[in-house]
C-alpha cells in the first residue's frame, strides 16, 4: 500500500515527466513508409518525412516517381497518405497538449 | 477469436481496451513490418501496443469504430460533470454540518436525506474513518469502523496507485498502434507524446483502409487523453473532498476516496453502454 510520501512522490514524478515533455515538444517529425505484402522487416522503405518546428520552420521529403516522359513527379497516392498522417499527428499532439496543460494546472 | 480493441499492459481503467498478453502482430500469413528509421523494430515490454482487429466488411468496421467513439464521448461527458457534482455535494454537506452545529444534534442524525448513488457511497466511505486517521512517519494508518471499510480503502488506494503507474509509463514511451483488417496487419504507427510519428502501410492498402487506420489513431489519442483527464478529475476532485475530511490525514485520504468516487461514475457509464438498445 502506498504511503502519503509515496503518493506525493508519484504525483511529483508525473509532473516532472510532463514538464520534460513540454521541453521536448519543440519539433514534430512524421514519417511514412511502406512495404510489400509479405515482405520482411528490413525491406520497409521510407516514402515521406515531414519535420515541423514550433518556430514555424518545416521541412519535407516528398515521395517522387518517374513520369512517362522521364521527369520526376510527386507520387500523389503516397503523398496524400502522408498528409493524412501529418494531420493525424498534429491532432494527436494538440489533444495531448491540451490534456497535459490540464494536468500541470491541477498541480 | 481476437478482441476488437486490444492493448498490452495493465487493465484499461476506462474499459475501452481489452488487455492482452501478446505484443506485436505476428500471425502467420500476416504482413510483418517495422517502421524503420531510428526506432526499435519492436516495442520494449513497457511500451503499450494498441491493436484494432476490424472485420473485412467496411460497414461493420465503421460501426465498430463509431461505437467506440460514442463510448469515449459518454465517458468524457460523465467526467466533465464530476467537478460540479462534487461542488454541490460539498455545499450540501457543509450546510448540514452547520445546521447540526447550531441545533446541537449529531451530524449523523441529519442524514435523513441520504445522498443517492456515488455521492452517498462517498460520504459513507468518509464516515468510515473513525475519529480521524493518524499519520506517523511516512506511514498512514486509519481507524476504521469495520473491516469491509478497510478493504474498500485499500482497493481504492491500490487502484489510484495503478493509475499513476500507468500514466507515468505512458508519458515516457511511444504507443504502437496497429490496424488489422480480416486478420491481416495493414498499418502500424508508432507515436510519441510529442506527436512524433512513424507509419508503415502494407503495399496495396486502399484509401478506405487508410482512413480506418487514422480513425484508430484518433481513438488511441482520445484514450490517452482521457486517461490524463481521469487523473486530472481525480486529483482536482480530491482537493474538494479533502474539505469534507476533518482528520489530519485528510489530504491523503481524499485521493483514494476521489478515485473510488470517479471510478464508480465511470462504471455507471460502462454499464449503460452494455445495456443493449432495443
Contacts between the chains, C-beta under 8 A, distances in Angstrom:
chain1	res1	chain2	res2	distance
A	1	B	154	6.3
A	1	B	157	5.7
A	1	B	158	7.1
A	2	B	157	6.0
A	2	B	160	7.9
A	2	B	161	4.9
A	3	B	138	4.7
A	3	B	139	5.6
A	3	B	140	5.9
A	4	B	135	6.6
A	4	B	138	6.8
A	4	B	140	5.2
A	4	B	249	7.2
A	4	B	251	7.7
A	4	B	252	4.2
A	5	B	138	4.3
A	6	B	138	7.7
A	6	B	161	8.0
A	7	B	160	7.7
A	7	B	161	7.7
A	7	B	164	7.8
A	7	B	252	6.6
A	7	B	255	6.1
A	10	B	161	7.3
A	10	B	164	4.5
A	10	B	165	7.8
A	10	B	168	7.2
A	11	B	164	7.3
A	11	B	235	7.3
A	13	B	168	5.9
A	14	B	164	6.5
A	14	B	167	5.9
A	14	B	168	5.9
A	14	B	171	7.0
A	14	B	231	7.5
A	17	B	168	6.4
A	17	B	171	4.3
A	17	B	172	6.4
A	18	B	171	6.5
A	21	B	171	6.4
A	21	B	193	5.3
A	21	B	194	6.7
A	24	B	194	5.5
A	25	B	194	4.7
A	25	B	195	7.8
A	27	B	194	7.8
A	27	B	196	8.0
A	28	B	194	6.2
A	28	B	195	4.3
A	28	B	196	6.0
A	29	B	196	4.9
A	29	B	197	7.7
A	30	B	195	7.7
A	30	B	196	7.4
A	30	B	197	4.9
A	30	B	198	7.7
A	30	B	199	7.8
A	31	B	35	7.2
A	31	B	36	7.7
A	31	B	37	5.9
A	31	B	197	7.1
A	31	B	198	4.4
A	31	B	199	7.1
A	32	B	198	7.9
A	32	B	199	5.1
A	32	B	200	7.8
A	32	B	201	7.2
A	33	B	35	6.3
A	33	B	36	5.2
A	33	B	37	7.8
A	33	B	198	7.1
A	33	B	199	7.2
A	33	B	200	4.7
A	33	B	201	7.7
A	34	B	200	6.5
A	34	B	201	5.1
A	34	B	202	7.5
A	34	B	203	5.7
A	35	B	31	6.9
A	35	B	33	4.3
A	35	B	200	6.0
A	35	B	201	7.8
A	35	B	202	6.5
A	35	B	203	6.4
A	36	B	202	7.9
A	36	B	203	4.4
A	37	B	31	5.2
A	37	B	202	5.5
A	37	B	203	5.6
A	37	B	204	6.1
A	38	B	31	5.9
A	39	B	31	7.2
A	39	B	33	6.8
A	39	B	203	7.7
A	40	B	32	7.8
A	40	B	33	8.0
A	41	B	32	6.6
A	41	B	33	5.8
A	41	B	34	4.5
A	41	B	41	5.8
A	42	B	34	8.0
A	43	B	33	7.8
A	44	B	33	5.0
A	44	B	34	5.5
A	44	B	35	6.9
A	44	B	36	4.5
A	44	B	200	5.4
A	45	B	36	7.6
A	46	B	36	5.9
A	46	B	37	6.9
A	80	B	207	7.8
A	81	B	201	6.4
A	81	B	207	8.0
A	81	B	210	5.4
A	84	B	210	6.3
A	84	B	211	7.7
A	84	B	214	5.6
A	85	B	189	7.4
A	85	B	197	6.2
A	85	B	199	4.9
A	85	B	214	7.7
A	87	B	214	8.0
A	88	B	189	8.0
A	88	B	197	7.3
A	88	B	214	5.0
A	88	B	217	4.9
A	88	B	218	7.0
A	89	B	191	6.6
A	89	B	195	4.6
A	89	B	196	7.5
A	89	B	197	4.2
A	90	B	195	6.7
A	91	B	218	6.9
A	91	B	221	6.8
A	92	B	191	6.1
A	92	B	195	5.5
A	92	B	197	7.4
A	92	B	217	6.8
A	92	B	218	7.9
A	92	B	221	4.5
A	93	B	194	6.6
A	93	B	195	3.1
A	95	B	221	5.1
A	95	B	222	7.0
A	95	B	225	4.8
A	96	B	193	5.8
A	96	B	195	7.5
A	96	B	221	7.0
A	96	B	224	6.5
A	96	B	225	6.0
A	96	B	228	7.6
A	98	B	225	7.4
A	99	B	224	7.8
A	99	B	225	4.5
A	99	B	228	3.9
A	99	B	229	5.9
A	99	B	232	7.5
A	100	B	193	7.8
A	100	B	228	6.7
A	102	B	228	7.0
A	102	B	229	7.0
A	102	B	232	4.8
A	103	B	228	5.8
A	103	B	231	6.5
A	103	B	232	5.6
A	106	B	232	5.0
A	106	B	235	5.3
A	106	B	236	5.0
A	107	B	235	8.0
